[in-house]
């Protein structure tokens, strides 16, 4: 009996904090789900699922021949596709609050200099993702659809399927949203000491080739969308190198500052 009591004493101090962390994590997840639900309910009331899909399809419809529309090849597609668009829009609308819940859960366990490191990255990565999605919707879609319709033979009448279009849109949004995270990746690699700033500068030429390879893989087989993805990635890589220098300078911990001073 005397041998087991010390072990129980060692675990007694860790069990309760672990349970408390689980409870807090559950509460944060519930709050995030409630926020997404509220955003979804608001969007369902106005403008509504159908209007959201019409807004999403507007760049394509604007370049279809006169009288042509999108079609639904499945019986439940007219119901399910607008619902999926509604859920996607609700998640994007609630994303800042969801990330705030993640930050609130993680922040108490961080040092002051670590908070200066994480918070700007979370905020800037969210903004850059939205900028990438907006760039894709307002600029890339119009150029791509115009190029495709201009290239198509006159004997072909385009009537895209709504599910196929939704899949295409989600793929493009994800591709451009993640592509615009290039500065964040560069800053993290430099700040963690995995790659030095000088090495990142030397890698410029290779990254240009890599950017065009990625663009050729994830975008449709047309020059417009590939250039629209590859060129911003190259520019954002340069922004990441510049930002990493400033970020490292302003987020050094006490130990790092002491080492450099010595």
Helices and strands as residue ranges (DSSP letters): H 2-45, H 49-61, H 77-107, H 112-135, I 136-140, H 141-151, H 162-179, H 182-191, H 197-202, H 204-218, H 223-250, H 254-261
